[in-house]
Amino acid sequence: MRCFYHIGLILATFSSIVAALHQSDVGIVDWHQPYAGVPLTSSLSTAPTFHAKAGRPPTETLLLTATSSNVLAALHASNGSLAWRFIYEPADTVVHYQRHGDAVVSLSGPGGACLRSFDYSTGQLILEKHLHPPHAGYRLDPDDFGLGTAVAAMEGSPDIFALTSGHSVQRIGESGRVHWVWQSPDNTSSVIYAKLVTTPSTVYVAGLSKSLASYTLHVTSLSVSTGELIASVDVPSSIAEGPSGILTLSSDITAPDPRVVWLEAGTIRSVALIPNLTEKPTSVKGSAYGKIIDIGLQSKGHFVALKTDDTGRVLKLDAEKGGLKVIWEFADSAKSDRFAQSFYIGGLDGDGLPYIGRVFWSFMLGKAEAQVYAPHLAERQGLVSGFTFGFDTQTHGIITHVALHTAYVKELDLLPYLVLTTTTGAVQLWQGDIVQWTREEGLSRLQVAEMVELPEQKTITAHVIDQDEIFAERIWRQLADAKGLPLYLFHFIKRFATGSYASAQQRAVPAFLTASALDSLARDAFGFRQVIVAANDLGKIYGLDASTGAMLWSRILGLGWAAQVGGQIIPSKLFVVRTVTDGGSPEAVLVAQRRANNGLIDTVVFHVNALTGEDALGKSSPGTVLQGIDLISGPLLEAYQLPGSSRAVVLVDEFRQAYIYPETPTSEKAFAGAVNKLNIALRTGGPGQRQLRGHQFSDAEGGRATAFATWAFSFPAGEEILSIIPRPPGPVASLGKVLGNRTTLYKYLNPHLFAVTTTSSNTCGVYVIDAVKGTIVYHASIAASKGKGKCDLHATLVENWLVYVYWDEEYQGIGQTKGQRLVSVELYEGSKPDDKTESSELSSYSNKSLAITTIEQSYIFPHAITSIATTTTKYGVSTKDIIVANGNGQIQSFPRLLLNPRRTKDKPTAEEQEEWLVQYDPVLPDDPHRVLSHNYYVANVGRILTSPAFLESTSLVFAYGLDLFCTRVAPSGTFDVLSETFNKVQLVFTIGGLAAAIVATRPMVRQKRLREKWYQ
């Protein structure tokens, strides 16, 4: 008998996981979207650039970029797909990359502490070398200041020369061996080096030394082979712009001496670089200039200079006379009200020939314009090609960066390719005036998300019948209404004949549906298809199809009055304020803070139709910027949603005043009815003196309700709040747990509970607090990670179950080990089984509210985690699994039975086996069957969102961070759906056979009964 209990427990614990994770389910029940992140466009050292191998077509080029998600990535120019990416550690920020031949070299960390080399085509890591300890690196402003790389062939192998921290130059061999290191004697105290350029014999580093009113150019020459100092001189100069005011130029075609170029008092000056640094500076005469621009063609000897009226000129190295010469001036490029500020860009074709482009927005045409100059065409007189293209500012925002690649199709015919990066994080490739693809990299910066149920498909469309409708028109209308009948009959007969009915392992959107059917959003049979409404910190809100990941709609969030000065929309909370059960289309409300560039902060609300993205209030037209409602003239403290059918949102400002949205009589009535029951906790106090204060709301009485403090809890000095985790509302199917001895442990279901995680220099804390009177229900103090220097702590709270994970370094004890610890805590009513206090309805001021039994157990977790959540089902009948995102890029599921804190230390008794308890094992096995993400690498997950499906057995899981991943899980198995192996055909034939047998035997039975009556 005991053996059967063990078998039953194992099957119950793991069968749902094993059944849900077949290879055939990949791409059917889940989807994964990898992203690179929003490109860093503030510097050419990190911005997107085209790179192609010699002689290859433009479709085989790669687009390299470093991103705000700390990623170095390459995109296929042909379709925008991700070719490869390298994700850096959070403390190892990528600050510079450059392609050299078949390798891509990057510098990361403070002062460029770590050098890496990647294969250009595959992204395979070739070399990783730490050039100096991170703490020894200098953080300069901007981040790429004082950094540079170059590659030169030395003794048959390519060696890398690296400038780091603005004062150190190293030569690193192909194997990673450092041949020599040169450091500036003053160690950046007077000179900070910013540029690095090499020749076959000499390495030159150019930088700036601070003088009284400006900067002075300083140049040092070193021996390539030994690193010995050749010369170091101050060049007579006066540079006002700082690092952006100097360039280095070289040429691999004409091979003149490299030059350093700078702008001085409206004049462009330059000096040739020779080993002894004895050359005198020269000037470009003829015009006054206001700025010089690096367009990424320094190695080709080209750059752009702006005259004082912003007219753009192209200059290059003069191979014949030495110095610089002007080779082109962009016509009509002076500052004007007719167009926005121009982007000047450089690019290469497949043969490595340079092109210079100008891109700007024309206010007159309402389009973007581009001009591409080819200096080598038309017998080296230069050729310009221009065109306009319809960039959609209402959908993608404002262009922030442009990258250029050009194909020379035939004589005097150019085919330019432009890659645009926008303020909303979109990356677009344009081939001339035709957009080829768009990547919404803003989805890698999502801050809030919610799932919204879809309405059912309407099978009958209502028509307004014309009274004068003739018979032919009526027949035609009825035929149009019945256009879907043949398809319905076909699938009905197919289902009846084959038993092919809807399954939980099928796509939520059947493949046979037409495009028009997909356009009309409707719920599938099991409610797997929902809309994910999400917003990022770049001012954009999206609607995604939860079944496929396809983007249904997107809207730019308007800045309102702050559009005149600039600013940022930062999402705070997202609420679903209308569902399909309320009638009409579902709606969502985004509560955000608007930070204007003039320092003002206020709170704005955006109200959208969740199915279409349209303004639910009708103030913003479709296809335009979504304008919000200015609700609070100041920062937001907190936002909550009222329980019940009203779904009104309550916002609290810095003066503790309550704002109700929407401001309707129904919402205000709902708030007035709940005002005496609302208990909220707000953070107060300055750094190092944090407090939590409980608040209740006073009656409005003609004005705004104000929150007043009811209790206060002071954290220990130096302890900061990491997160506040409310107990989510939802149905509770079971109020207790029946034990093997027939007693019951009743769950402590206080609806006012919330969890708090804290951090300090020495300890991390986990608290569970009653929001009504501030009682600490549970508290644990954890030693902070010394190596990581922070509290790597994550927690979730649902019903009476608290789970938190942390990094444990206290492994001095016997049998202890360093690693991730998961602690499972369950709270029960009373001091012993069968004690029942009805905590879900009990007043927090009752003495019985403190009668709590806490049961906890810790486990060793296999990996570091970045996020944790619990599954959610429609009625709460299914058991709850823990869903985690681990440091290996996996989404894992752990059943509650495995994390039961009542697991026995000894062999389970017969009564314990009846509860399906197994013997305690401190190590949670790293079972690949629990990996929901299969072979997908889901990078840098920041949050996991779960939502119930229409089936009670199934929960939807959406993980978002750098990547997006969505799947569905059945913690207790798909008990409410027939399995895939169920033989429906045999069932139909069996029932049909029985029915036929009944029909056939009925006359026989009737005759038998008749004969029996004759003999009675």
Secondary structure, DSSP 4 states (H G I P E B T S, - for coil): -HHHHHHHHHHHHHHHHHHH--GGGTTTT-EEE-----B--SSTTTS-EEE--TT--GGG-EEEEEBTTSEEEEEETTT--EEEEEEPPTTS-EEEEEEETTEEEEEESTTS-EEEEEETTT--EEEEEE-S-GGGS---SSTTTT-EEEEEEETTEEEEEEEETTTEEEEE-TTS-EEEEEE-TTTTSSEEEEEEEE-SSEEEEEEEEE-SSSEEEEEEEEETTT--EEEEEEEEEEESSGGGGEEEE--SSS-PPPEEEEEETTEEEEEE--TT--PPPEEE-SS-EEEEE--S-GGGTEEEEEETT--EEEEEE-TTTSSEEEEEE-TT-S--TTB-PPEEEEEE-TT--EEEEEEEEETTTTEEEEEEEETTHHHHT-EEEEEEE---HHHH--EEEEEEEEEEEETTEEEEEEEEEETTSEEEEEETTEEEEEEEGGGGGEEEEEEEEPPPPP-S------TT--HHHHHHHHHHHTTTHHHHHHHHHHHHHH-----TTS-SS-TT--HHHHHS----TTS--EEEEEEETTSEEEEEETTT--EEEEEEBP-GGGGGT-EEEEEEEEEEEE-GGGSSS-EEEEEEEEEETTS-EEEEEEEEETTT--BTTS-S-TTS-B--EEEESS-EEEEEE-SSSS--EEEEETT-BEEEES-SHHHHHHHHHHTTT--EEEEES-TTS-EEEEEEEPP-TTS--BEEEEEEEEPPTT-EEEEEEEPPP---S-SEEE-TTS-EEEB---TTEEEEEEE-SSEEEEEEEETTT--EEEEEEEEPPTTTSS---EEEEETTEEEEEEEE----STT---EEEEEEEEEEESSSTT----TTTS-TTSGGGG-EEEEEEEEEESS-EEEEEE---SSS-SPPPEEEEETTS-EEEE-TTTT-TT-BSS---HHHHHTT--B--SBPP--GGGBTTTT----SEEEEEEEE-SSTT-EEEEEEESSEEEEEE-TT--TTS--TT--HHHHHHHHHHHHHHHHHHHHHHHHHHHHHHHT-
